[in-house]
Amino acid sequence: MKDMRKVNNPHNDDKVIDACSIFGAMDVTGRRFSGNGVIKAITNMHDRSNGLGGGFAVYGLYPAYADSYAFHIMYLNDAAQNQTEAFLKENLHILYGEKVPTKPTAGIVNPPLFWRYFAEVGNHKLEDIPDDDYIVAKVMQINTTIDDVFVFSSGKNMGVFKGVGYPEQIAAYFCLEQYQGYLWTAHGRFPTNTPGWWGGAHPFSVLDWTVVHNGEISSYGINRRCLEQFGYQCTMQTDTEVVAYAVDLLVRKHGLPIELVAKILAPPFWSNISRQANGQKELLLTLRQVYGSLLLNGPFTFIIAHQGEMIGLTDRIRLRPLTVGEKGSMLYLSSEESAIRLVSPDLDRAWTPVGGEPVIGRLGKPLPSQRELVIAGVM
């Protein structure tokens, strides 16, 4: 049997690195930029990964098809592709489909076949439900009923690229230096309790929500059972998947602002709630009572993104690191400040956010001033 210590620690030294790397960059003006800096930054944190998973999410990626759903799908064989394409044509109006460009890359072994399709709902849905709900249902149906296929991205004007390898290898394999977007997130994975496989790499996505995560969700079981009551089906063999579905449920379906979602996923301690003014105390108690099953236990740092927003959030006692950097209209979130400084050496500001308090970048909204940050208690 292979020595498992060497799987986690190939150099056979005393330092065991059990941490993922995460990075996000957003231009709040909406200016699209190359991913070269993001690739450089995540590569700088190479030692946080072990080659079992890397990935990227890019927003503003497909301006020519901005109003269409962009499906990124991995196939293990031709039969899976034929069956899936027949399903797509029966249930959606396909505008265009093509093989995702890739190139041979050292370290990338036995990849699946990647295709992308741009689609509209059109007249295909019979139910009187929103288009987004229809798309989620069809993605779940493909991922649970068709063998050897996996839909891993389905949002508008965005896309996920991920697989088994170091993030710099994944970037090279998918030719990401050729793409531009106004928001990029990246991840280098060190699987904690789950296998390294192409679909299980980060980011995790539903519609245009994506999540990259450093940590471990020990409440996965109750989180999953709660989400399954609302029709979500967890198929990715990893704890992080529940976070993508939770934010989709809470923001898109229940209409909650991300500031309140943060209070559900990483709520204040009971002792802190008891010290709040009555109105705030009642709100926080209500959130705990209604959404207690979506509270996340365990150490975590997330970068959550969707169209127009990038959010950084840590657990309440900051058991995983997060650094925020700003330069002009650029907002950076990273596991390490060194990665931010590598691509933007002369930052306007850099700080460590308070545990459980979200850092939010919004398209078209100026970043907060230092005075506003001090008043808010994050600096």
Secondary structure, DSSP 8 states (H G I E B T S, - for coil): ---HHHHH-TT-SS------EEEEEEETT---EESHHHHHHHHTTGGG--SS-EEEEEES--GGGTTSEEEEEEESSHHHHHHHHHHHHHHSEEEEEEE------TT--S--EEEEEEEE-TT---SS--HHHHHHHHHHHHHHHSTTEEEEE--BSEEEEEESS-HHHHHHHTTGGG-EESEEEEEE---SSS---TTTSS-EEETTEEEEEEE--TTHHHHHHHHHTTT----SSSTTHHHHHHHIIIIIIT---HHHHHHHHS---HHHHHTS-HHHHHHHHHHHHHHGGG---S-EEEEEEETTEEEEEE-TT-SS--EEEEETTEEEEES-HHHHHHH-SS-SEEE---TT--EEEETTS----HHHHHHHT--
